[in-house]
C-alpha cells in the first residue's frame, strides 16, 4: 500500500464541526459502547464526518480525537490506514472508485479506468474542471461475481461496460445521479444469473400429505412341532483379555478378572511371534519390505532392544524374546547440546551495508528523514555509509547512486524515489521548495 498523507495545508480548513443532526448522531453512537470503550467509535465518526464534508481533514481528525479523548496520532493512524477515508478533496457530485483487483481487471477494469481518464481527469485524485468529479483505482470492493464494477460514495454499480460507465458519469456530472439504479447494470438480480432464475422454477405445492407407512404383513402361524429335547448346557467360556482396552485396569473390569497366567503368557508369545515375523527381514539391519516395497533405511524395532544393540534373527525368535517381555524398553532420543556461542548472521552487516563507502562531508548532518523514503533506520544507515547532507546527495552521479542502492539493497528505489532531486530541493530552499516541486509536505 502506498504512503497516505494528509492533504497540503493550503487546502486544509481552519476548523471542523458536526452539523446539529450529525452531532446528535455522534453522541448516540458513542453512547452505544460501554464505559472505557468509547474510542471504538472512531471509525463511525470519521465516516460520518466524511459523508458531511466529502473528505477527512486535519481539523476533522483533531475534533474526533477531542470527542473521544484519544491522542491525535491514534486517530491519524486510523484515517491514514483505511483507504475508505479520503484525505484530500474529492468531487462534490461523484468520486468514482474503480475496482482494479484481478476479477475486475480480467473483465475489463482497464477500459473503465480509461473512461475515467477521458471523462474526469487523466490522473487519479484530481478534480475535473468544475470540481464536481474525481476518481481513483481501489482494491476489491466486494462484487467480484458482477465484475467489472465501480463504487460511488456508498453505492456500487456493477456489470459495467465502458459505454455504460460514460452514461453514469454524465448523469452524476449533470446532478442526476439519483436517476441511476445502483447494483447490476444488466438483467440480473443481485448476483443471480443473467436473465433470471434458471433453477428451482417449479411452483411449490400448498399442502403436503403426511406420509403413513404401510402396516407390516401378518406373519403366518408356525406349524405345531414336537417338543424339542432340552439343550445340553454350554461349556463355560475361558476368560480372556483379548479385547481388553489398554488403559482399563482389571479391578475396574470384573469381566476380565481372573485371567489365567498361562493365557497371558500365550498371548505374549503370539504377539512376540507376530513382531518377529514382521521384523525378521530388518532385524539384521536390512530394510523390511513386508509393509512397503522398495523401502530403504528402515530401522528395526528389534534393534532398540538390549540397550540399542541390534538383535539377530535367532535372538528375535528365541524363548527369551518370546516370553520374558511383551513391550521392549523404549530408547530415549539422543539430546545434542546446542552450540555454546552460535554466530548471529546479519545480512546487512555481512554485505557491508554499514561500512563507510563515501567520504563524510564537513558540517552538521542534515535531517535526511525529510527525503521521501528515508526513515530513522535508513537515516542511521546513510550516516554510517558517510552520507549526511543534502548537498552531498544532490551531487551524486549514476555510479554513486548504484553504490548507494547496492549498499542499502534497495533494488533501484533510490532512483525511483528521486533522492537526488529531493535533496537538491531541500538544499536549495528547504521544506517550502520541496513542497513546491513535489506537491507535498516532506514532514
RAHUGI-V967843 format. One record per residue. N is the residue number from 1. PHI is phi in degrees with one decimal (none if undefined). NEAR is the number of other ideal C-beta (glycine too) atoms within 12 Angstrom. D_LAST is the distance of its C-alpha to the last C-alpha in whole Angstrom. Layout:
BEGIN
n={N;N}
phi={PHI;PHI}
near={NEAR;NEAR}
d_last={D_LAST;D_LAST}
END
This chain:
BEGIN
n={1;2;3;4;5;6;7;8;9;10;11;12;13;14;15;16;17;18;19;20;21;22;23;24;25;26;27;28;29;30;31;32;33;34;35;36;37;38;39;40;41;42;43;44;45;46;47;48;49;50;51;52;53;54;55;56;57;58;59;60;61;62;63;64;65;66;67;68;69;70;71;72;73;74;75;76;77;78;79;80;81;82;83;84;85;86;87;88;89;90;91;92;93;94;95;96;97;98;99;100;101;102;103;104;105;106;107;108;109;110;111;112;113;114;115;116;117;118;119;120;121;122;123;124;125;126;127;128;129;130;131;132;133;134;135;136;137;138;139;140;141;142;143;144;145;146;147;148;149;150;151;152;153;154;155;156;157;158;159;160;161;162;163;164;165;166;167;168;169;170;171;172;173;174;175;176;177;178;179;180;181;182;183;184;185;186;187;188;189;190;191;192;193;194;195;196;197;198;199;200;201;202;203;204;205;206;207;208;209;210;211;212;213;214;215;216;217;218;219;220;221;222;223;224;225;226;227;228;229;230;231;232;233;234;235;236;237;238;239;240;241;242;243;244;245;246;247;248;249;250;251;252;253;254;255;256;257;258;259;260;261;262;263;264;265;266;267;268;269;270;271;272;273;274;275;276;277;278;279;280;281;282;283;284;285;286;287;288;289;290;291;292;293;294;295;296;297;298;299;300;301;302;303;304;305;306;307;308;309;310;311;312;313;314;315;316;317;318;319;320;321;322;323;324;325;326;327;328;329;330;331;332;333;334;335;336;337;338;339;340;341;342;343;344;345;346;347;348;349;350;351;352;353;354;355;356;357;358;359;360;361;362;363;364;365;366;367;368;369;370;371;372;373;374;375;376;377;378;379;380;381;382;383;384;385;386;387;388;389;390;391;392;393;394;395;396;397;398;399;400;401;402;403;404;405;406;407;408;409;410;411;412;413;414;415;416;417;418;419;420;421;422;423;424;425;426;427;428;429;430;431;432;433;434;435;436;437;438;439;440;441;442;443}
phi={none;-70.6;-69.1;-112.8;-125.1;-68.5;-65.6;-60.0;-61.1;-66.3;-109.9;-79.0;-72.8;-72.4;-152.2;-142.6;-150.5;-68.0;-65.6;-58.9;-65.1;-70.2;-64.8;-65.0;-61.9;-64.1;-63.3;-66.8;-64.8;-62.9;-68.9;-72.7;-95.9;-66.7;-57.5;88.4;-118.0;-65.9;-66.3;-66.0;-84.6;-63.5;-69.0;-57.4;-68.7;-64.9;-66.3;-65.3;-65.8;-67.2;-62.7;-77.1;-105.1;96.3;-157.7;-100.0;-98.9;-62.2;-64.1;-62.3;-61.7;-64.1;-67.5;-64.0;-61.6;-66.5;-66.6;-99.9;65.1;-108.0;-62.0;-56.3;-64.8;-69.6;-69.9;-61.9;-60.3;-66.1;-65.2;-86.8;-84.4;-86.6;-73.6;-69.8;-92.9;-88.6;-99.0;-149.1;-57.9;-123.0;-58.7;-71.6;-105.4;-162.8;-119.2;-88.2;-107.9;-90.5;-71.8;-116.0;-76.2;-49.0;-57.5;-70.1;-65.1;-68.6;-101.9;113.3;-63.0;-61.6;-67.1;-67.4;-62.7;-64.4;-63.8;-63.2;-62.5;-83.7;-92.6;-115.7;-160.5;-64.3;-110.3;-69.3;61.6;-121.7;-82.7;-75.1;-62.4;-97.2;75.0;-95.3;-131.1;-155.8;-154.7;-160.3;-96.4;-127.5;-78.2;-47.8;-103.3;86.3;-132.1;-61.7;-63.2;-104.3;-67.6;-84.9;-151.6;-133.5;-118.8;-123.8;56.8;-97.7;-114.2;-116.5;-129.0;-118.4;53.7;-89.4;-117.7;-55.6;-64.5;-68.3;-65.0;-60.4;-64.1;-66.2;-62.6;-62.3;-66.1;-66.1;-61.8;-84.3;83.4;-111.5;-62.2;-67.3;-78.7;-91.8;-77.5;-67.0;93.7;-61.3;-101.9;-125.2;-80.1;-154.9;-103.1;54.0;-107.1;-74.0;-68.3;-67.0;91.5;117.4;-68.2;-122.0;-132.8;55.0;-90.5;-69.7;-79.2;-67.9;-71.3;-70.7;-126.9;-133.2;-68.4;-75.0;-77.9;-115.8;-66.7;-66.5;-72.0;-67.3;-67.0;-72.8;-74.0;-67.2;-68.0;-75.1;-65.8;-68.1;-131.5;-67.3;-60.2;-77.2;-70.6;-61.4;-72.3;-69.4;-61.6;-70.8;-68.5;-62.2;-80.2;-66.3;-63.5;-146.8;-118.5;-63.4;-102.3;-69.7;-61.9;-66.5;-100.9;-109.5;-79.8;-65.3;-68.0;-94.6;-134.2;-58.1;-66.1;-110.1;-70.6;78.2;-63.8;-59.5;-63.9;-68.0;-67.8;-62.6;-64.1;-62.4;-65.0;-62.4;-63.6;-63.3;-65.0;-64.5;-65.2;-65.7;-63.9;-65.3;-65.5;-73.6;-103.0;-59.5;-73.7;-117.1;-66.6;-97.0;100.8;-86.6;-64.4;-92.2;-99.9;-65.5;-96.1;-148.2;-69.5;75.8;-71.8;-135.0;75.2;-70.7;-101.4;-76.4;-63.4;-66.5;-71.6;-88.1;-81.0;63.6;68.1;94.2;-77.4;-68.0;-105.1;-74.5;-62.4;-64.0;-65.4;-66.1;-106.9;-74.4;-57.0;-61.1;-73.3;-80.3;-116.4;-80.3;-148.7;-95.0;-139.9;-64.4;-67.2;-66.4;-93.2;-73.5;-68.1;-74.2;-101.2;-99.3;-68.2;-69.5;-61.3;-58.7;-128.7;-64.6;-80.8;-82.4;-101.2;-114.6;-57.2;-66.2;-69.0;-65.3;-81.5;78.6;-69.6;-99.1;-82.4;-60.5;-124.0;-126.6;-79.2;-66.8;-74.1;-76.3;100.0;-68.9;-72.0;-82.9;-82.2;-69.4;-68.7;-73.3;-79.5;-59.3;102.8;-113.4;-111.5;-59.3;-67.7;-66.4;-62.1;-63.1;-66.5;-63.1;-62.8;-67.1;-79.1;98.3;-104.5;-134.1;-131.5;-63.8;-64.9;-68.2;-67.6;-62.0;-94.5;-66.7;-95.2;-62.1;-67.5;-64.6;-64.8;-65.4;-63.0;-66.5;-65.0;-68.3;-63.7;-89.1;56.8;-95.0;56.7;90.3;-67.3;-59.2;-75.4;-62.5;-82.7;56.4;-61.2;-63.6;-64.2;-64.9;-64.6;-63.6;-66.7;-67.9;-71.1;-84.4;-138.7;71.3;-63.4;-63.3;-67.5;-62.6;-65.4;-65.6;-82.8;-110.3;75.9;-153.9;-77.4;-68.3;-77.4}
near={9;15;14;23;23;31;29;23;19;16;22;24;23;13;14;29;21;28;15;11;13;26;20;14;22;32;21;16;26;27;15;16;19;11;11;9;14;22;23;20;30;38;24;27;40;41;28;31;39;32;26;24;28;28;35;42;34;31;26;42;36;29;31;41;28;21;29;30;18;26;17;22;13;21;35;27;19;32;37;26;19;22;22;28;35;35;34;33;28;35;36;21;29;39;41;44;39;42;36;30;22;14;22;35;22;15;25;26;35;19;25;41;32;19;30;40;26;18;31;41;27;14;16;26;31;22;28;29;13;15;20;28;37;36;40;36;29;33;23;24;31;20;32;23;22;31;31;40;42;47;35;36;27;16;24;35;38;39;32;39;23;26;16;26;37;24;23;41;38;24;25;34;28;18;17;15;28;16;13;28;19;24;24;26;28;23;13;20;17;17;19;19;18;18;11;13;14;10;8;10;9;7;6;8;7;6;6;7;7;6;6;6;6;6;6;6;6;6;6;6;7;6;6;6;7;6;6;6;6;6;6;6;6;6;6;7;8;14;20;19;25;16;13;20;13;10;7;15;13;16;10;12;18;12;17;22;16;17;22;15;13;13;19;22;19;21;23;23;23;19;22;31;22;19;30;31;20;21;36;26;23;32;33;19;20;21;20;28;17;19;14;13;11;10;15;13;13;23;19;32;27;35;25;23;29;21;13;19;16;22;29;23;21;15;25;32;23;20;17;16;30;23;21;18;18;22;14;24;14;11;17;9;8;7;6;6;7;7;8;6;6;8;9;10;9;11;12;20;15;13;17;19;26;24;16;18;25;24;14;18;20;10;12;11;22;28;24;32;23;29;35;31;29;31;16;12;17;29;24;20;29;40;26;24;33;24;40;27;29;37;22;30;38;26;19;31;13;13;12;26;29;18;23;34;27;20;28;34;19;23;12;18;20;34;22;16;26;24;39;28;25;36;41;25;30;36;28;18;18;22;26;19;22;30;23;18;21;27;19;26;23;33;18}
d_last={19;16;13;13;10;11;12;11;12;15;17;16;19;20;21;23;26;29;32;35;36;33;32;36;35;32;34;37;34;33;36;37;35;37;36;33;32;31;27;29;29;25;25;28;27;23;26;28;25;24;28;28;25;25;21;19;17;14;18;20;18;18;22;23;21;23;26;26;25;22;19;16;14;18;18;14;15;19;17;15;18;21;21;23;21;20;16;17;20;23;27;29;32;31;28;29;28;30;31;30;32;35;37;36;35;39;40;39;35;34;37;35;32;33;35;32;30;34;34;30;28;28;24;23;21;22;25;28;30;31;28;30;29;26;26;25;26;26;27;31;32;35;38;38;42;42;39;38;36;33;32;32;30;33;35;36;38;40;42;41;42;40;43;42;39;39;42;39;36;39;40;37;36;39;39;41;39;41;44;42;44;41;42;44;45;48;51;50;49;46;46;50;52;52;55;55;57;59;60;61;63;66;67;67;71;71;73;74;77;77;78;81;82;86;88;89;93;95;96;100;102;103;107;109;109;111;109;107;108;106;103;104;101;98;98;95;92;91;87;84;81;80;77;76;73;71;70;73;75;79;79;77;79;82;83;82;84;87;86;89;87;89;87;84;85;86;82;81;83;82;78;79;81;78;76;78;79;75;74;77;75;73;74;75;72;72;70;71;71;73;70;68;69;68;66;65;64;65;66;69;69;72;71;69;72;74;71;69;72;73;76;79;80;83;81;80;83;85;86;84;81;82;83;82;78;77;73;72;70;66;65;62;59;58;55;53;51;48;47;47;43;42;39;36;35;31;30;27;29;33;31;30;26;26;28;27;28;26;27;25;24;25;23;20;17;14;10;11;8;6;9;9;11;11;11;13;16;16;14;18;20;19;19;23;23;23;20;18;17;15;19;20;19;19;23;23;26;27;29;26;24;27;27;23;23;26;25;22;25;22;25;23;20;19;20;19;16;17;15;17;16;13;14;16;14;12;15;17;15;11;8;11;13;10;10;14;15;13;12;9;5;4;0}
END
